[in-house]
Amino acid sequence: GAQVPRELPTPFPSSVGVPEPDDPTVVWLASDQNISRADAARRAAWQLRAGVLIDKARPALGGRFGGIWIDEQDYGRIKVGMVDATAADQGWVNAQGFRGAADIVEVPRSLNDLETAAEWLWSRALELNQDTVDDGSGWTLGVGIAPSRSTVNLSVPPPMHVSDAQRAFVDQAEKRYGEALF
């Protein structure tokens, strides 16, 4: 059945500010999500502050912090990934001004672990990518982090364009990172 939108949280304290209804971000978000400009302004206020939450979460939540993402399937709510999440984690998020706008989500890997994996993958991918530039094939590897899946993404050229060295690297990465690799 169709999902019924839940009540949107009230805006952040006035010191934070909510974008005006004619702000281009609000207009785009309202159109893209088929919501009112007032709702879009509230969402934009939380989403624009998500970066501040990341900066605060790293030191406060430590090695259990799994990253932050915006879940458009859940009305643009902010999700905070946590390894071994506790009720205190949600309390901390609420105390940062995100009550009713952000949820704690249990994840299997911390952001620190994902970043360590991404750094290892990227350092090796850069060498292989340089080889493809040098030989003119142009098909390169890419590395990114997906906190919402708690994975490191390794983008690979189409099978017919994967070099033997790239194929060996992908095999090594799959063995090393298993389910953490997407």
Sequence and secondary structure as in RCSB ss.txt:
>XXXX:A:sequence
GAQVPRELPTPFPSSVGVPEPDDPTVVWLASDQNISRADAARRAAWQLRAGVLIDKARPALGGRFGGIWIDEQDY
GRIKVGMVDATAADQGWVNAQGFRGAADIVEVPRSLNDLETAAEWLWSRALELNQDTVDDGSGWTLGVGIAPSRS
TVNLSVPPPMHVSDAQRAFVDQAEKRYGEALF
>XXXX:A:secstr
             TTT    TTSHHHHHHHHHHT  HHHHHHHHHHHHTHHHHHHHHHHHHGGGEEEEEEEGGGT
TEEEEEETT  HHHHHHHIIIIITTTEEEEE SS HHHHHHHHHHHHHHHHHHHHHHHHHT     EEEEETTTT
EEEEE   GGG  HHHHHHHHHHHHHHGGGB 
